[in-house]
Amino acid sequence: MGNEQVVLLMNGLLSSLPYLGKYLCALASSVLADHLRRSGKLSTTTARKLFTGFAVGLPGILMIAQAFFGHDRVWSVAIFTIALTINGAVTAGYLGNGLDIAPNFSGTIFGMANTLSSIGGWLSAFMVGELTKTHNTYEQWQIVFFILAGVYIVGALCFTCFGSGELQQWNARVEAPNGALAREEEPLNDKTEKA
C-alpha cells in the first residue's frame, strides 16, 4: 500500500469517526431515555430537556474549545469527534418531541423543522463562505466556531427553558357541533356513501 493510499484510508477513517460515534450515542441515549421514562425516574418533558441540553449545549462549549485549539490537527479531530458523538443524544431529546406533543401533527411538525434546519444549513454554508473567501485564516475560522457555539448554546437554552414533552391541547380532533368529525378530518378513503 502506497503513501497516498494510507493517507486516503486514514482520512476516510477519521472522517467517519464522528458519525460512528453519533450513531452509537443515538442508540445508547435513546435506550437510556426510554428506561428512565418507563421507570418513572424522568417525565417526558424532563427527559427531552435533559438530553437536548446535553446533546446541544455541550457541543456548543466544545466549539468554543475548537476556536482556541482547532489549529492543532489532533485537537481539531478529537473535539469534532466528541462534539458530534455527544450530539447523537438529540434522538432522546428534541428529535422525537413532535410525536410527544402532537402525534396527530407530528409529520407536519417534523417537515417544518426539517425545512427550517435546511435553511439553516444553507445559511451556515453561505456564512462560512463569506467569512473565509478573502481571508481563509485561522482567525476567520475562529469567528465561525464562535458563531456555531452561540447557535448551539442559545438553542439548548431555549429548548431547556421553553420546551415541553406534554401532549398539547391543539392536538385534539376537532368535532362539529353535532358530534361528528369536522369535514377536513373525515377519512379520505372512507368507502361508505355520505348522505
N, CA, C and O of each residue as an XYZ file, in Angstrom:
780
protein
N       0.855     -1.176      0.000
C       0.000      0.000      0.000
C       0.899      1.235      0.000
O       1.779      1.372      0.850
N       0.668      2.138     -0.965
C       1.483      3.345     -1.083
C       1.070      4.401     -0.075
O       0.039      4.282      0.587
N       1.903      5.451      0.032
C       1.622      6.541      0.972
C       0.293      7.222      0.698
O      -0.429      7.558      1.637
N      -0.045      7.433     -0.563
C      -1.311      8.093     -0.899
C      -2.504      7.263     -0.438
O      -3.499      7.801      0.047
N      -2.391      5.940     -0.597
C      -3.484      5.069     -0.166
C      -3.638      5.085      1.352
O      -4.756      5.063      1.867
N      -2.519      5.121      2.063
C      -2.562      5.172      3.525
C      -3.199      6.488      3.977
O      -4.026      6.506      4.889
N      -2.804      7.591      3.327
C      -3.371      8.897      3.671
C      -4.876      8.913      3.404
O      -5.644      9.412      4.226
N      -5.298      8.372      2.268
C      -6.729      8.309      1.950
C      -7.482      7.432      2.943
O      -8.583      7.779      3.371
N      -6.895      6.301      3.309
C      -7.524      5.397      4.274
C      -7.666      6.082      5.630
O      -8.728      6.017      6.249
N      -6.614      6.733      6.089
C      -6.666      7.431      7.384
C      -7.681      8.574      7.345
O      -8.428      8.781      8.301
N      -7.703      9.314      6.233
C      -8.661     10.396      6.082
C     -10.088      9.861      6.149
O     -10.944     10.448      6.810
N     -10.342      8.752      5.466
C     -11.667      8.141      5.494
C     -12.056      7.674      6.881
O     -13.188      7.884      7.317
N     -11.124      7.042      7.578
C     -11.406      6.565      8.939
C     -11.668      7.729      9.889
O     -12.625      7.698     10.663
N     -10.823      8.752      9.830
C     -11.003      9.904     10.718
C     -12.282     10.674     10.391
O     -12.938     11.195     11.293
N     -12.636     10.746      9.131
C     -13.862     11.443      8.729
C     -15.109     10.693      9.175
O     -16.146     11.310      9.420
N     -15.025      9.375      9.281
C     -16.197      8.587      9.667
C     -16.362      8.462     11.178
O     -17.454      8.144     11.649
N     -15.306      8.704     11.942
C     -15.378      8.548     13.399
C     -16.499      9.356     14.053
O     -17.246      8.801     14.859
N     -16.646     10.652     13.735
C     -17.727     11.400     14.390
C     -19.116     10.823     14.111
O     -19.979     10.839     14.989
N     -19.335     10.322     12.916
C     -20.661      9.795     12.561
C     -20.907      8.425     13.178
O     -22.038      8.097     13.535
N     -19.866      7.635     13.302
C     -19.985      6.366     14.018
C     -20.304      6.641     15.478
O     -21.171      5.995     16.066
N     -19.594      7.611     16.065
C     -19.856      7.988     17.451
C     -21.268      8.512     17.641
O     -21.928      8.183     18.627
N     -21.738      9.331     16.695
C     -23.093      9.884     16.783
C     -24.135      8.768     16.735
O     -25.112      8.790     17.484
N     -23.924      7.806     15.864
C     -24.843      6.676     15.744
C     -24.898      5.884     17.053
O     -25.978      5.564     17.549
N     -23.731      5.575     17.602
C     -23.687      4.793     18.844
C     -24.293      5.572     20.011
O     -25.003      5.001     20.839
N     -24.016      6.868     20.076
C     -24.591      7.694     21.141
C     -26.105      7.807     20.984
O     -26.834      7.820     21.976
N     -26.580      7.889     19.734
C     -28.025      7.953     19.497
C     -28.707      6.698     20.028
O     -29.743      6.779     20.689
N     -28.128      5.549     19.739
C     -28.712      4.295     20.232
C     -28.693      4.232     21.754
O     -29.706      3.933     22.386
N     -27.533      4.515     22.335
C     -27.386      4.412     23.788
C     -28.277      5.417     24.517
O     -28.921      5.065     25.505
N     -28.321      6.657     24.043
C     -29.120      7.668     24.733
C     -30.613      7.386     24.606
O     -31.373      7.663     25.534
N     -31.039      6.844     23.482
C     -32.459      6.509     23.311
C     -32.883      5.407     24.264
O     -33.949      5.478     24.876
N     -32.044      4.390     24.385
C     -32.345      3.297     25.320
C     -32.378      3.826     26.750
O     -33.272      3.488     27.526
N     -31.397      4.658     27.092
C     -31.351      5.222     28.441
C     -32.566      6.105     28.720
O     -33.173      5.998     29.786
N     -32.925      6.970     27.782
C     -34.082      7.855     27.985
C     -35.368      7.040     28.137
O     -36.189      7.341     29.003
N     -35.548      6.021     27.311
C     -36.740      5.180     27.423
C     -36.791      4.480     28.768
O     -37.853      4.385     29.383
N     -35.653      3.990     29.226
C     -35.596      3.327     30.532
C     -35.964      4.304     31.653
O     -36.751      3.973     32.540
N     -35.395      5.497     31.604
C     -35.675      6.491     32.648
C     -37.134      6.934     32.631
O     -37.708      7.202     33.686
N     -37.734      7.014     31.461
C     -39.148      7.389     31.364
C     -40.046      6.252     31.835
O     -40.988      6.475     32.596
N     -39.756      5.030     31.384
C     -40.601      3.887     31.779
C     -40.551      3.608     33.275
O     -41.554      3.223     33.876
N     -39.380      3.804     33.872
C     -39.233      3.531     35.304
C     -39.818      4.657     36.157
O     -39.902      4.531     37.378
N     -40.218      5.745     35.523
C     -40.808      6.860     36.261
C     -39.784      7.788     36.883
O     -40.152      8.689     37.637
N     -38.509      7.592     36.589
C     -37.464      8.457     37.145
C     -37.447      9.826     36.483
O     -37.058     10.812     37.108
N     -37.872      9.896     35.208
C     -37.944     11.170     34.497
C     -39.270     11.258     33.750
O     -39.741     10.280     33.169
N     -39.858     12.448     33.780
C     -41.037     12.677     32.943
C     -40.562     12.851     31.507
O     -39.367     13.014     31.259
N     -41.488     12.816     30.572
C     -41.129     13.017     29.166
C     -40.491     14.380     28.974
O     -39.475     14.500     28.290
N     -41.078     15.410     29.574
C     -40.523     16.759     29.434
C     -39.114     16.838     29.993
O     -38.225     17.395     29.349
N     -38.899     16.290     31.177
C     -37.577     16.346     31.794
C     -36.555     15.575     30.963
O     -35.423     16.028     30.789
N     -36.949     14.425     30.456
C     -36.023     13.638     29.627
C     -35.648     14.393     28.369
O     -34.475     14.447     28.001
N     -36.641     14.978     27.701
C     -36.365     15.727     26.468
C     -35.453     16.917     26.741
O     -34.521     17.178     25.980
N     -35.719     17.635     27.821
C     -34.898     18.796     28.156
C     -33.485     18.382     28.556
O     -32.512     19.008     28.136
N     -33.372     17.350     29.351
C     -32.056     16.886     29.810
C     -31.188     16.434     28.634
O     -30.032     16.842     28.524
N     -31.736     15.601     27.765
C     -30.948     15.079     26.655
C     -30.667     16.158     25.602
O     -29.610     16.144     24.971
N     -31.596     17.082     25.411
C     -31.335     18.180     24.473
C     -30.263     19.110     25.031
O     -29.355     19.517     24.306
N     -30.363     19.442     26.302
C     -29.345     20.292     26.926
C     -27.951     19.683     26.806
O     -26.983     20.382     26.507
N     -27.859     18.379     27.041
C     -26.590     17.671     26.930
C     -26.122     17.602     25.480
O     -24.964     17.898     25.185
N     -27.019     17.213     24.574
C     -26.652     16.940     23.181
C     -26.400     18.197     22.362
O     -25.725     18.131     21.335
N     -26.921     19.328     22.786
C     -26.746     20.562     22.030
C     -25.856     21.553     22.793
O     -25.036     22.243     22.189
N     -26.019     21.620     24.106
C     -25.216     22.557     24.902
C     -23.748     22.193     24.981
O     -22.884     23.052     24.807
N     -23.458     20.934     25.240
C     -22.057     20.518     25.362
C     -21.280     20.667     24.053
O     -20.138     21.125     24.095
N     -21.836     20.306     22.895
C     -21.125     20.608     21.652
C     -20.902     22.113     21.452
O     -19.912     22.507     20.836
N     -21.803     22.953     21.960
C     -21.590     24.398     21.899
C     -20.349     24.811     22.660
O     -19.553     25.622     22.188
N     -20.195     24.246     23.839
C     -18.996     24.527     24.638
C     -17.754     23.981     23.927
O     -16.700     24.616     23.934
N     -17.886     22.811     23.319
C     -16.755     22.239     22.588
C     -16.372     23.074     21.366
O     -15.207     23.081     20.968
N     -17.336     23.777     20.765
C     -16.992     24.654     19.637
C     -16.170     25.853     20.108
O     -15.357     26.381     19.350
N     -16.377     26.285     21.352
C     -15.512     27.324     21.918
C     -14.093     26.771     22.057
O     -13.120     27.452     21.735
N     -13.984     25.530     22.539
C     -12.663     24.891     22.623
C     -12.051     24.754     21.237
O     -10.845     24.935     21.067
N     -12.878     24.434     20.248
C     -12.393     24.305     18.862
C     -11.811     25.627     18.365
O     -10.815     25.645     17.643
N     -12.447     26.738     18.761
C     -11.953     28.056     18.341
C     -10.546     28.318     18.873
O      -9.760     29.012     18.229
N     -10.224     27.769     20.042
C      -8.905     28.010     20.627
C      -7.875     26.926     20.311
O      -6.683     27.217     20.207
N      -8.321     25.685     20.160
C      -7.382     24.578     19.943
C      -7.438     23.988     18.543
O      -6.685     23.062     18.241
N      -8.313     24.501     17.676
C      -8.531     23.931     16.357
C      -7.363     24.035     15.404
O      -7.351     23.372     14.367
N      -6.376     24.860     15.735
C      -5.204     24.984     14.855
C      -4.359     23.710     14.881
O      -3.568     23.472     13.969
N      -4.521     22.901     15.910
C      -3.797     21.634     16.016
C      -4.681     20.523     15.447
O      -5.820     20.352     15.881
N      -4.165     19.776     14.488
C      -4.952     18.764     13.785
C      -5.525     17.709     14.731
O      -6.686     17.325     14.592
N      -4.735     17.241     15.682
C      -5.195     16.197     16.601
C      -6.321     16.722     17.481
O      -7.342     16.058     17.661
N      -6.126     17.936     18.036
C      -7.172     18.523     18.855
C      -8.444     18.751     18.048
O      -9.549     18.486     18.521
N      -8.274     19.238     16.839
C      -9.426     19.533     15.987
C     -10.253     18.277     15.721
O     -11.476     18.296     15.863
N      -9.601     17.202     15.340
C     -10.313     15.941     15.077
C     -10.960     15.421     16.356
O     -12.107     14.973     16.338
N     -10.229     15.481     17.462
C     -10.764     14.983     18.733
C     -11.994     15.781     19.166
O     -13.001     15.205     19.575
N     -11.906     17.111     19.073
C     -13.027     17.954     19.508
C     -14.255     17.719     18.629
O     -15.366     17.577     19.140
N     -14.061     17.678     17.314
C     -15.205     17.432     16.426
C     -15.798     16.046     16.643
O     -17.018     15.882     16.615
N     -14.951     15.059     16.858
C     -15.451     13.702     17.093
C     -16.276     13.644     18.372
O     -17.361     13.062     18.384
N     -15.779     14.236     19.434
C     -16.506     14.241     20.707
C     -17.810     15.028     20.584
O     -18.855     14.589     21.064
N     -17.742     16.203     19.932
C     -18.939     17.050     19.801
C     -20.034     16.344     19.002
O     -21.198     16.350     19.404
N     -19.670     15.744     17.885
C     -20.685     15.089     17.060
C     -21.187     13.804     17.717
O     -22.355     13.444     17.569
N     -20.314     13.121     18.435
C     -20.747     11.929     19.181
C     -21.811     12.323     20.204
O     -22.878     11.713     20.267
N     -21.516     13.336     20.995
C     -22.468     13.795     22.013
C     -23.765     14.271     21.370
O     -24.846     14.061     21.921
N     -23.661     14.913     20.205
C     -24.843     15.415     19.510
C     -25.809     14.293     19.121
O     -26.977     14.562     18.840
N     -25.347     13.054     19.102
C     -26.224     11.927     18.817
C     -27.351     11.771     19.822
O     -28.373     11.152     19.523
N     -27.171     12.327     21.010
C     -28.206     12.223     22.044
C     -29.446     13.045     21.720
O     -30.420     12.996     22.472
N     -29.440     13.804     20.617
C     -30.656     14.542     20.241
C     -31.804     13.586     19.938
O     -32.967     13.984     19.995
N     -31.493     12.331     19.616
C     -32.574     11.373     19.349
C     -33.412     11.133     20.597
O     -34.596     10.811     20.498
N     -32.810     11.287     21.762
C     -33.567     11.168     23.008
C     -34.039     12.531     23.497
O     -34.761     12.626     24.489
N     -33.627     13.586     22.795
C     -34.012     14.943     23.151
C     -35.106     15.452     22.245
O     -36.180     14.857     22.154
N     -34.831     16.558     21.572
C     -35.861     17.235     20.788
C     -36.303     16.486     19.545
O     -37.383     16.770     19.027
N     -35.528     15.554     19.048
C     -35.833     14.933     17.762
C     -37.190     14.217     17.755
O     -37.908     14.275     16.757
N     -37.543     13.554     18.835
C     -38.829     12.865     18.898
C     -39.926     13.687     19.538
O     -41.023     13.183     19.780
N     -39.640     14.946     19.814
C     -40.562     15.780     20.574
C     -41.878     16.053     19.863
O     -42.909     16.176     20.524
N     -41.879     16.150     18.542
C     -43.123     16.379     17.807
C     -44.131     15.276     18.047
O     -45.333     15.532     18.120
N     -43.652     14.056     18.169
C     -44.527     12.916     18.439
C     -45.082     12.976     19.862
O     -46.196     12.517     20.116
N     -44.306     13.542     20.790
C     -44.770     13.680     22.175
C     -45.877     14.726     22.292
O     -46.903     14.490     22.931
N     -45.661     15.865     21.679
C     -46.575     16.986     21.912
C     -47.804     16.963     21.017
O     -48.847     17.497     21.395
N     -47.705     16.350     19.829
C     -48.853     16.338     18.911
C     -48.722     15.193     17.917
O     -48.334     15.412     16.770
N     -49.042     13.969     18.346
C     -48.896     12.837     17.437
C     -49.740     12.974     16.165
O     -49.359     12.448     15.119
N     -50.875     13.669     16.238
C     -51.710     13.847     15.043
C     -51.074     14.773     14.012
O     -51.447     14.753     12.840
N     -50.117     15.583     14.450
C     -49.475     16.546     13.554
C     -47.958     16.361     13.503
O     -47.241     17.250     13.043
N     -47.471     15.220     13.971
C     -46.016     15.040     14.066
C     -45.331     15.088     12.707
O     -44.206     15.577     12.607
N     -45.978     14.595     11.666
C     -45.390     14.665     10.330
C     -45.230     16.106      9.867
O     -44.207     16.474      9.289
N     -46.241     16.910     10.124
C     -46.184     18.332      9.760
C     -45.112     19.044     10.563
O     -44.345     19.838     10.017
N     -45.055     18.762     11.858
C     -44.048     19.384     12.719
C     -42.651     19.005     12.251
O     -41.774     19.863     12.141
N     -42.443     17.729     11.976
C     -41.125     17.262     11.555
C     -40.757     17.875     10.199
O     -39.606     18.256      9.982
N     -41.724     17.968      9.296
C     -41.464     18.585      7.990
C     -41.089     20.049      8.111
O     -40.168     20.514      7.440
N     -41.801     20.783      8.967
C     -41.478     22.195      9.167
C     -40.103     22.352      9.809
O     -39.329     23.225      9.417
N     -39.801     21.512     10.792
C     -38.495     21.580     11.461
C     -37.368     21.267     10.480
O     -36.330     21.929     10.493
N     -37.569     20.262      9.635
C     -36.532     19.921      8.652
C     -36.356     21.041      7.632
O     -35.239     21.313      7.192
N     -37.449     21.684      7.260
C     -37.340     22.810      6.324
C     -36.521     23.930      6.938
O     -35.617     24.469      6.301
N     -36.837     24.279      8.173
C     -36.086     25.345      8.842
C     -34.620     24.968      9.026
O     -33.736     25.807      8.851
N     -34.359     23.717      9.376
C     -32.956     23.315      9.562
C     -32.216     23.281      8.233
O     -31.011     23.532      8.197
N     -32.911     22.975      7.138
C     -32.270     23.026      5.819
C     -31.896     24.450      5.447
O     -30.839     24.692      4.863
N     -32.766     25.388      5.787
C     -32.451     26.795      5.551
C     -31.235     27.189      6.383
O     -30.350     27.901      5.906
N     -31.198     26.720      7.629
C     -30.043     26.983      8.486
C     -28.765     26.389      7.924
O     -27.700     27.000      8.014
N     -28.867     25.199      7.343
C     -27.700     24.581      6.719
C     -27.195     25.389      5.540
O     -25.987     25.532      5.352
N     -28.117     25.922      4.740
C     -27.723     26.759      3.608
C     -27.095     28.058      4.100
O     -26.061     28.488      3.589
N     -27.734     28.688      5.105
C     -27.207     29.945      5.626
C     -25.823     29.776      6.241
O     -24.961     30.643      6.088
N     -25.610     28.663      6.936
C     -24.298     28.456      7.557
C     -23.215     28.273      6.502
O     -22.105     28.782      6.663
N     -23.520     27.553      5.424
C     -22.535     27.397      4.348
C     -22.242     28.748      3.698
O     -21.092     29.052      3.379
N     -23.281     29.552      3.503
C     -23.106     30.888      2.935
C     -22.253     31.753      3.859
O     -21.350     32.455      3.403
N     -22.544     31.699      5.164
C     -21.805     32.495      6.139
C     -20.327     32.109      6.154
O     -19.460     32.982      6.140
N     -20.039     30.821      6.182
C     -18.648     30.372      6.182
C     -17.945     30.839      4.915
O     -16.804     31.296      4.967
N     -18.623     30.725      3.779
C     -18.040     31.182      2.519
C     -17.720     32.662      2.539
O     -16.650     33.078      2.094
N     -18.651     33.464      3.058
C     -18.437     34.910      3.117
C     -17.313     35.281      4.080
O     -16.523     36.183      3.801
N     -17.244     34.583      5.213
C     -16.207     34.905      6.205
C     -14.809     34.482      5.759
O     -13.820     35.094      6.162
N     -14.720     33.447      4.935
C     -13.400     32.899      4.613
C     -12.976     33.083      3.159
O     -11.879     32.660      2.794
N     -13.804     33.697      2.321
C     -13.469     33.746      0.893
C     -12.262     34.629      0.580
O     -11.480     34.298     -0.311
N     -12.095     35.735      1.285
C     -10.940     36.588      1.000
C      -9.805     36.371      1.984
O      -8.641     36.571      1.638
N     -10.124     35.966      3.198
C      -9.103     35.719      4.224
C      -9.379     34.362      4.865
O     -10.039     34.282      5.901
N      -8.884     33.322      4.259
C      -9.086     31.976      4.792
C      -8.028     31.713      5.857
O      -7.109     30.916      5.670
N      -8.190     32.414      6.986
C      -7.209     32.326      8.064
C      -7.834     31.651      9.278
O      -9.049     31.481      9.372
N      -6.974     31.282     10.184
C      -7.451     30.666     11.422
C      -8.341     31.636     12.197
O      -9.312     31.212     12.823
N      -8.028     32.911     12.164
C      -8.833     33.908     12.869
C     -10.256     33.976     12.308
O     -11.214     34.129     13.066
N     -10.395     33.865     10.997
C     -11.729     33.859     10.391
C     -12.495     32.604     10.802
O     -13.697     32.660     11.064
N     -11.802     31.486     10.857
C     -12.448     30.255     11.286
C     -12.830     30.308     12.763
O     -13.810     29.683     13.169
N     -12.077     31.037     13.560
C     -12.466     31.221     14.960
C     -13.827     31.905     15.042
O     -14.659     31.540     15.873
N     -14.053     32.894     14.183
C     -15.353     33.575     14.159
C     -16.457     32.567     13.839
O     -17.520     32.580     14.460
N     -16.196     31.695     12.865
C     -17.174     30.660     12.501
C     -17.487     29.784     13.712
O     -18.654     29.513     13.995
N     -16.455     29.341     14.425
C     -16.674     28.455     15.576
C     -17.387     29.175     16.715
O     -18.196     28.565     17.415
N     -17.104     30.457     16.913
C     -17.815     31.212     17.954
C     -19.295     31.379     17.598
O     -20.159     31.267     18.467
N     -19.582     31.640     16.342
C     -20.983     31.744     15.912
C     -21.684     30.396     16.105
O     -22.804     30.344     16.613
N     -21.032     29.320     15.703
C     -21.593     27.975     15.876
C     -21.836     27.675     17.351
O     -22.875     27.124     17.713
N     -20.881     28.036     18.199
C     -21.051     27.828     19.639
C     -22.261     28.596     20.154
O     -23.043     28.071     20.946
N     -22.414     29.841     19.704
C     -23.555     30.649     20.139
C     -24.879     30.043     19.720
O     -25.824     30.004     20.508
N     -24.957     29.568     18.482
C     -26.199     28.951     17.995
C     -26.525     27.700     18.801
O     -27.668     27.503     19.215
N     -25.524     26.860     19.022
C     -25.727     25.654     19.830
C     -26.226     26.005     21.236
O     -27.226     25.457     21.698
N     -25.536     26.905     21.899
C     -25.847     27.208     23.296
C     -27.213     27.896     23.422
O     -27.991     27.564     24.317
N     -27.507     28.846     22.535
C     -28.816     29.513     22.576
C     -29.933     28.502     22.297
O     -30.974     28.530     22.953
N     -29.718     27.616     21.331
C     -30.714     26.585     21.039
C     -30.965     25.673     22.234
O     -32.110     25.354     22.552
N     -29.888     25.257     22.892
C     -30.025     24.391     24.068
C     -30.765     25.109     25.195
O     -31.630     24.524     25.847
N     -30.427     26.366     25.419
C     -31.091     27.132     26.476
C     -32.565     27.363     26.169
O     -33.409     27.255     27.058
N     -32.878     27.680     24.923
C     -34.283     27.898     24.549
C     -35.117     26.653     24.772
O     -36.202     26.727     25.350
N     -34.622     25.501     24.317
C     -35.409     24.281     24.494
C     -35.497     23.905     25.975
O     -36.546     23.465     26.445
N     -34.408     24.076     26.696
C     -34.404     23.736     28.116
C     -35.378     24.618     28.892
O     -36.037     24.147     29.818
N     -35.473     25.884     28.525
C     -36.371     26.794     29.233
C     -37.826     26.672     28.777
O     -38.737     26.731     29.603
N     -38.053     26.504     27.475
C     -39.414     26.604     26.941
C     -39.980     25.305     26.372
O     -41.175     25.237     26.086
N     -39.165     24.291     26.205
C     -39.628     23.043     25.607
C     -40.588     22.277     26.511
O     -40.619     22.485     27.724
N     -41.357     21.407     25.912
C     -42.312     20.588     26.652
C     -42.411     19.218     25.993
O     -42.233     19.086     24.783
N     -42.691     18.222     26.784
C     -42.927     16.888     26.264
C     -44.367     16.453     26.500
O     -44.717     15.292     26.290
N     -45.197     17.397     26.940
C     -46.591     17.087     27.260
C     -47.465     17.214     26.020
O     -47.233     18.064     25.159
N     -48.458     16.365     25.948
C     -49.419     16.407     24.853
C     -50.128     17.756     24.862
O     -50.651     18.187     25.890
N     -50.140     18.410     23.719
C     -50.729     19.747     23.614
C     -52.217     19.661     23.289
O     -52.660     18.737     22.606
N     -52.967     20.613     23.774
C     -54.416     20.589     23.591
C     -54.789     20.761     22.119
O     -55.834     20.262     21.701
N     -53.979     21.445     21.328
C     -54.288     21.638     19.921
C     -54.102     20.373     19.093
O     -54.381     20.369     17.894
N     -53.639     19.312     19.719
C     -53.511     18.023     19.042
C     -54.866     17.325     18.909
O     -55.019     16.428     18.079
N     -55.854     17.730     19.723
C     -57.157     17.055     19.760
C     -57.890     17.214     18.436
O     -57.729     18.214     17.735
N     -58.701     16.206     18.105
C     -59.516     16.262     16.886
C     -60.622     17.285     17.067
O     -61.179     17.435     18.155
N     -60.926     17.972     16.004
C     -61.988     18.983     16.019
C     -63.312     18.299     15.716
O     -63.430     17.573     14.729
N     -64.312     18.532     16.570
C     -65.628     17.941     16.338
C     -66.622     19.021     15.966
O     -66.585     20.130     16.498
N     -67.501     18.687     15.058
C     -68.580     19.596     14.669
C     -69.588     19.652     15.813
O     -69.572     18.788     16.689
N     -70.459     20.651     15.819
C     -71.433     20.778     16.917
C     -72.300     19.540     17.126
O     -72.717     19.277     18.254
N     -72.586     18.766     16.065
C     -73.427     17.591     16.227
C     -72.632     16.358     16.683
O     -73.186     15.260     16.749
N     -71.359     16.527     16.995
C     -70.542     15.428     17.496
C     -69.777     14.683     16.421
O     -68.936     13.841     16.737
N     -70.049     14.975     15.146
C     -69.315     14.326     14.049
C     -67.968     15.024     13.867
O     -67.762     16.148     14.325
N     -67.066     14.333     13.193
C     -65.778     14.950     12.886
C     -65.986     16.091     11.906
O     -66.851     16.018     11.033
N     -65.205     17.130     12.047
C     -65.249     18.225     11.083
C     -64.874     17.672      9.711
O     -64.115     16.708      9.612
N     -65.407     18.287      8.650
C     -65.222     17.785      7.291
C     -63.753     17.565      6.932
O     -63.427     16.573      6.281
N     -62.861     18.467      7.342
C     -61.454     18.314      6.979
C     -60.768     17.155      7.695
O     -59.643     16.800      7.343
N     -61.421     16.559      8.693
C     -60.821     15.441      9.401
C     -61.470     14.105      9.031
O     -61.115     13.071      9.598
N     -62.410     14.116      8.093
C     -63.013     12.864      7.653
C     -61.983     12.065      6.862
O     -61.197     12.651      6.118
N     -61.970     10.749      7.002
C     -61.014      9.934      6.236
C     -61.260     10.080      4.743
O     -62.408     10.116      4.299
N     -60.186     10.165      3.967
C     -60.298     10.309      2.521
C     -60.694      8.997      1.861
O     -61.321      8.997      0.802
N     -60.339      7.901      2.470
C     -60.592      6.600      1.830
C     -61.814      5.886      2.410
O     -61.918      4.664      2.305
N     -62.740      6.634      3.019
C     -63.942      6.033      3.560
C     -64.851      5.644      2.409
O     -65.254      6.505      1.627
N     -65.186      4.351      2.288
C     -65.949      3.846      1.150
C     -67.454      3.983      1.345
O     -68.208      3.748      0.401
N     -67.913      4.352      2.525
C     -69.343      4.495      2.746
C     -69.825      5.806      2.136
O     -69.113      6.810      2.167
N     -71.004      5.794      1.597
C     -71.589      6.967      0.946
C     -72.076      7.926      2.035
O     -72.661      7.515      3.038
N     -71.825      9.171      1.812
C     -72.306     10.213      2.734
C     -73.635     10.749      2.204
O     -73.769     10.997      1.005
N     -74.602     10.926      3.074
C     -75.916     11.432      2.657
C     -75.896     12.924      2.539
O     -76.912     13.530      2.198
